[in-house]
Amino acid sequence: MSIPLKGIAEKVRFPCFFGTTTPPEFTLTFPPDSLDFDRIDTLRDCMVMIDSMDQTTSIAADICALQPPCLVRLIAREAVTHTQTRNYFRVDATARVAASSVIPETLAREGEGWRLLGDTIDLSGSGLLCAFSEPLEKGTKVRIELTLPSPDMDMIKAFGHVVRCRKIEEGLYHTALHFDMIDSESQDKIMACCFELQRRYLRMRVRLQHPDTKG
């Protein structure tokens, strides 16, 4: 599970166990002493990844109750099966990103040209969640420049729009951007990066669950 912590823009991954109650509510149980419940930011949403034999499902959820020291209750908002919807596969990823006006600088009139620099919080083939120092209005068309967190540090350029923007604190806004125009090669590079990050997270989770495992 990717958990939002107070004072940290990027969500942090913790291994846990999924439990069912009355849909759309569900529970997650954490190993003892693995998570400081006082640091959980209940005002931000979470991303839960459930691995089964043949597929991985992501659930976007809101925290509805904390029951220290091990239990968190959540309400599911949206579930995406990765084997069914490849482009919606989303992972936590920190990368540099710039959002700017779609109007070329040479053609922009006064006030039409702008540019924000920030970092991604998560990433998928269909869009990204970013942390910016200023807000962007929902529906705003944007030019996106993304440096992938991969060995080659590929620069991705695309056009998109603002899906939502939420103020976290003064000078920190979480902004979701959706790709409207992106070439297939760039989208493939994003997906390759996402799958590599997922493999890295899964290997890390295995080591946390089985600390004696070597290699």
JOCORGI-V560160 format. One record per residue. N is the residue number from 1. RES is the residue in one letter. PSI is psi in whole degrees, 0 to 359 (* if undefined). D_LAST is the distance of its C-alpha to the last C-alpha in Angstrom with 1 decimal. Layout:
n: {N & N}
res: {RES & RES}
psi: {PSI & PSI}
d_last: {D_LAST & D_LAST}
//
This chain:
n: {1 & 2 & 3 & 4 & 5 & 6 & 7 & 8 & 9 & 10 & 11 & 12 & 13 & 14 & 15 & 16 & 17 & 18 & 19 & 20 & 21 & 22 & 23 & 24 & 25 & 26 & 27 & 28 & 29 & 30 & 31 & 32 & 33 & 34 & 35 & 36 & 37 & 38 & 39 & 40 & 41 & 42 & 43 & 44 & 45 & 46 & 47 & 48 & 49 & 50 & 51 & 52 & 53 & 54 & 55 & 56 & 57 & 58 & 59 & 60 & 61 & 62 & 63 & 64 & 65 & 66 & 67 & 68 & 69 & 70 & 71 & 72 & 73 & 74 & 75 & 76 & 77 & 78 & 79 & 80 & 81 & 82 & 83 & 84 & 85 & 86 & 87 & 88 & 89 & 90 & 91 & 92 & 93 & 94 & 95 & 96 & 97 & 98 & 99 & 100 & 101 & 102 & 103 & 104 & 105 & 106 & 107 & 108 & 109 & 110 & 111 & 112 & 113 & 114 & 115 & 116 & 117 & 118 & 119 & 120 & 121 & 122 & 123 & 124 & 125 & 126 & 127 & 128 & 129 & 130 & 131 & 132 & 133 & 134 & 135 & 136 & 137 & 138 & 139 & 140 & 141 & 142 & 143 & 144 & 145 & 146 & 147 & 148 & 149 & 150 & 151 & 152 & 153 & 154 & 155 & 156 & 157 & 158 & 159 & 160 & 161 & 162 & 163 & 164 & 165 & 166 & 167 & 168 & 169 & 170 & 171 & 172 & 173 & 174 & 175 & 176 & 177 & 178 & 179 & 180 & 181 & 182 & 183 & 184 & 185 & 186 & 187 & 188 & 189 & 190 & 191 & 192 & 193 & 194 & 195 & 196 & 197 & 198 & 199 & 200 & 201 & 202 & 203 & 204 & 205 & 206 & 207 & 208 & 209 & 210 & 211 & 212 & 213 & 214 & 215}
res: {M & S & I & P & L & K & G & I & A & E & K & V & R & F & P & C & F & F & G & T & T & T & P & P & E & F & T & L & T & F & P & P & D & S & L & D & F & D & R & I & D & T & L & R & D & C & M & V & M & I & D & S & M & D & Q & T & T & S & I & A & A & D & I & C & A & L & Q & P & P & C & L & V & R & L & I & A & R & E & A & V & T & H & T & Q & T & R & N & Y & F & R & V & D & A & T & A & R & V & A & A & S & S & V & I & P & E & T & L & A & R & E & G & E & G & W & R & L & L & G & D & T & I & D & L & S & G & S & G & L & L & C & A & F & S & E & P & L & E & K & G & T & K & V & R & I & E & L & T & L & P & S & P & D & M & D & M & I & K & A & F & G & H & V & V & R & C & R & K & I & E & E & G & L & Y & H & T & A & L & H & F & D & M & I & D & S & E & S & Q & D & K & I & M & A & C & C & F & E & L & Q & R & R & Y & L & R & M & R & V & R & L & Q & H & P & D & T & K & G}
psi: {138 & 113 & 132 & 129 & 148 & 132 & 2 & 123 & 318 & 136 & 151 & 137 & 137 & 137 & 146 & 178 & 132 & 137 & 144 & 145 & 240 & 113 & 143 & 13 & 147 & 172 & 156 & 132 & 129 & 149 & 147 & 138 & 17 & 344 & 130 & 105 & 335 & 341 & 351 & 130 & 100 & 352 & 348 & 154 & 169 & 162 & 122 & 128 & 123 & 119 & 126 & 187 & 323 & 0 & 165 & 135 & 133 & 137 & 119 & 127 & 158 & 141 & 128 & 339 & 145 & 133 & 80 & 150 & 1 & 342 & 136 & 132 & 136 & 162 & 122 & 136 & 323 & 139 & 137 & 124 & 121 & 329 & 341 & 323 & 86 & 318 & 343 & 355 & 124 & 136 & 155 & 132 & 132 & 118 & 156 & 139 & 146 & 136 & 133 & 171 & 145 & 349 & 123 & 144 & 325 & 340 & 351 & 135 & 174 & 128 & 348 & 339 & 130 & 162 & 131 & 136 & 139 & 198 & 148 & 153 & 316 & 170 & 143 & 175 & 348 & 352 & 192 & 157 & 129 & 158 & 117 & 161 & 347 & 156 & 157 & 137 & 140 & 134 & 351 & 132 & 135 & 151 & 129 & 131 & 117 & 129 & 111 & 141 & 62 & 165 & 323 & 347 & 50 & 140 & 120 & 130 & 134 & 170 & 145 & 197 & 162 & 122 & 316 & 160 & 126 & 131 & 123 & 315 & 179 & 123 & 12 & 117 & 130 & 121 & 123 & 127 & 137 & 135 & 125 & 324 & 112 & 136 & 156 & 325 & 317 & 319 & 322 & 322 & 321 & 314 & 320 & 319 & 318 & 316 & 322 & 319 & 320 & 317 & 321 & 317 & 320 & 319 & 320 & 320 & 320 & 318 & 325 & 322 & 330 & 78 & 341 & 353 & 133 & 153 & *}
d_last: {23.7 & 24.7 & 27.1 & 29.8 & 30.2 & 33.5 & 33.7 & 30.6 & 31.1 & 27.6 & 26.5 & 23.4 & 21.0 & 20.8 & 19.5 & 22.5 & 24.4 & 27.2 & 30.7 & 33.9 & 37.4 & 40.3 & 39.3 & 38.8 & 37.5 & 34.2 & 32.1 & 28.6 & 27.5 & 24.9 & 23.2 & 25.5 & 25.5 & 22.9 & 25.7 & 28.9 & 31.5 & 34.1 & 32.0 & 31.9 & 34.3 & 36.1 & 38.2 & 35.4 & 33.9 & 30.3 & 28.0 & 26.4 & 23.9 & 24.1 & 21.7 & 23.3 & 22.8 & 24.4 & 24.7 & 23.9 & 26.9 & 27.5 & 30.3 & 32.2 & 33.7 & 35.8 & 35.4 & 38.5 & 37.8 & 35.5 & 35.5 & 33.7 & 31.5 & 29.4 & 31.3 & 32.1 & 34.7 & 34.7 & 37.0 & 35.6 & 37.3 & 35.6 & 33.0 & 31.5 & 29.7 & 27.4 & 28.1 & 31.8 & 32.0 & 29.4 & 31.0 & 30.9 & 27.1 & 26.5 & 23.6 & 23.8 & 23.9 & 25.6 & 27.5 & 30.9 & 33.7 & 37.4 & 40.1 & 43.6 & 46.9 & 47.3 & 50.6 & 50.4 & 51.1 & 54.2 & 55.7 & 54.8 & 57.7 & 57.7 & 55.1 & 53.4 & 50.8 & 47.8 & 44.1 & 41.4 & 38.1 & 35.2 & 31.6 & 30.1 & 28.8 & 27.6 & 27.9 & 28.7 & 30.5 & 33.7 & 33.7 & 32.2 & 32.8 & 33.8 & 34.8 & 38.1 & 40.6 & 43.5 & 44.2 & 44.8 & 47.2 & 46.1 & 46.9 & 46.9 & 46.1 & 43.5 & 42.1 & 38.3 & 36.3 & 32.5 & 29.9 & 26.7 & 23.5 & 21.9 & 21.4 & 24.9 & 26.4 & 28.8 & 32.1 & 33.2 & 36.9 & 38.5 & 41.4 & 41.2 & 42.8 & 42.2 & 41.4 & 41.6 & 41.6 & 41.2 & 42.1 & 39.5 & 41.3 & 43.7 & 42.2 & 39.2 & 39.5 & 36.9 & 38.1 & 36.9 & 37.6 & 38.0 & 37.9 & 41.3 & 41.1 & 37.9 & 37.5 & 35.1 & 33.1 & 32.4 & 31.6 & 29.1 & 27.4 & 27.2 & 25.8 & 23.1 & 22.2 & 22.3 & 20.0 & 17.4 & 17.7 & 17.6 & 14.2 & 12.9 & 14.7 & 13.5 & 9.8 & 11.1 & 13.3 & 10.9 & 9.3 & 13.0 & 14.1 & 11.6 & 10.9 & 9.9 & 6.9 & 3.8 & 0.0}
//
